[in-house]
Every structure is written in structure tokens, then in C-alpha cells.
């Protein structure tokens, strides 16, 4: 089978695709034939080593000093190719999707994962490409809007950067929750933002719509506290999806008029995944699939992801994977 590997920190060309034996599932494991996998902003950051200010040293201490020692690929959608000893609850040929998580390994034609781990049946309402794109932006938007900001019906939300993985999910989920949604996006993506549920859309280069807003979701961290605070209502919440170390530390400081800054990681456990599936079934969220490239164009996909201006979710497909013997 073919599998991707990082060879160094740097440009997309530091990714190589190699041949390696198809793994054999161990006790309690599934062998998944990967059909599609997302290429996310997080993948681009791990490969390049370009992370928000103050986090570079921490990144290299965690995943490797001279090269990323994690495997490419955070999430996947595919089919169960084989069951390891003792596995119940899944069948060969079943469509599934899930997370390999921070250590990666989803950018491969086959992967193994514990059957008790972060893997779920893929709903019939989702394609493999949508399944691959489902969790990255959706889990982040769900965590910040529902768990941290506690967005309530009738509240006013601004999504700064509304048509990427996180922003597109946030607009849909917020509208489903009954919020009034404003958004910023590039002019080419204004119609997409409106179709997802934004009531007001402005060009991000000309600044956000006038507030006040009860919640601001700053996807790329371009507003920050300085840009967002004049737009926040009393007791408003600024959720920084992309935050550097000073912003993380600053989130602990008290703000005037009961306003707060929210930072942190999205919930990526099975309960959070199941809740997101329930949101989809209820009509509250379906990921937007943008560019779809074949697996052998993974370096090109990384170059697109690193631009941070792709519409929707970027996905690579592995539909021609060799069958296991």
C-alpha cells in the first residue's frame, strides 16, 4: 500500500509517498481501507513547523526537533477491510469514519485503529469525501460554540472567516442553535456563507460588520482582542480558534463589562463525535467539501491548505487502493 511520510520541516515537497506492507489488525483492531482523508490547516502547520507565535519550541519538543515524527493525516473515511481477533460491533465492508488524532496515520491507503476507539459508522447521508471532512471543523465549532461560548438562541454571532472548515461548520451550527449570524469572507465566498446560514456577510479585507455581538468566533486570529473588543456586547465572548501564546496567557485576564476570551482545544472524544453526528442527523451540520485531489497529489493539497484561503474542506481520495491479500 501507499503511505505518506514527513521527511523534514519545510515546504510541501518534504512529504513523500512510499510503498509499505498492508498492516495486519491486532486483537481488538480494525483494518480500514481508506477512501478519503482531509488535508487541514493543522496538517500544514505540523509539516511546515509554522505555528502561532510562541508555540514553535513547544511543537518541536513534542513531535520532533529536526523533523515531524508524527505521521500525516488526522481523520479518515473508508471501509472495514478486516477485523482483528475479538472485534464485535463492526462488519467487513462497513462504511466508517473517524480520527487517528494528533499522532496521525490517516494519509495511507490502509490504517488500523482500535474498534473501541474514535471510529463510527458513516451515515448513509454522507459521501466518503464528506465523511473525511466531517470532524475537523465540526468538532472545533461545536466545542467553542456549545461548550465554551454557550451560544443561546437569539444571540448575535460574528464568524470571522466563515467559509473554511471551522467557519463553515460554525455558521451552520449557530444557525441551527437559533443564533443570528454575521460573517466575514472573501467576496468570492459570500454566496457560500449566505447559503450556510449567515444573515450578513462582509468582505474580510474591509473589516467586520458593526456590532455589537454576543459571541465572536475569530477563526484565524486576525481580529484578536484589540479588533474584537469594540464589537463585543457586555458579557460578550471572544473565541480565538487560532491563538498564539500571548493570546492564550491573556485569556486568563479579567475583561471589562464581564466579557471573556476563550481559547483551548476542541473535544475530540467519542461522545463529542457522536454529538456532532446527531447534529448532522438533525439537519444542523453537513461539511462543505471544497477541492478534492488524488492521494498522489498530497504535496499540492498541502500547498493549498497552507494558503489558509480554501473554500470548505480540502480532501484527498485513495479510491484505487490495492486490496489486501
Secondary structure by P-SEA (a helix, b strand, c coil): ccccccccccccccbbbbbbcbbbbcccccccccccccccaaaaaaaacccccccaaaaaaccccccccccccccccccccccccccccccccccccccccccccccccccccccccccccccccccaaaaaaccaaaaaaaaaacccccccccbbbbbcccccaaaaaaaaaaaaacccccccccccaaaaaaaaccccccccccccccccccbbbbcccccccccccccccccbbbbbccccaaaaaacccccccccbbbbbbccccaaaaaaaaaaaaaccbbbbbcccccccaaaaaaaaaaacccccbbbbbcccccccc
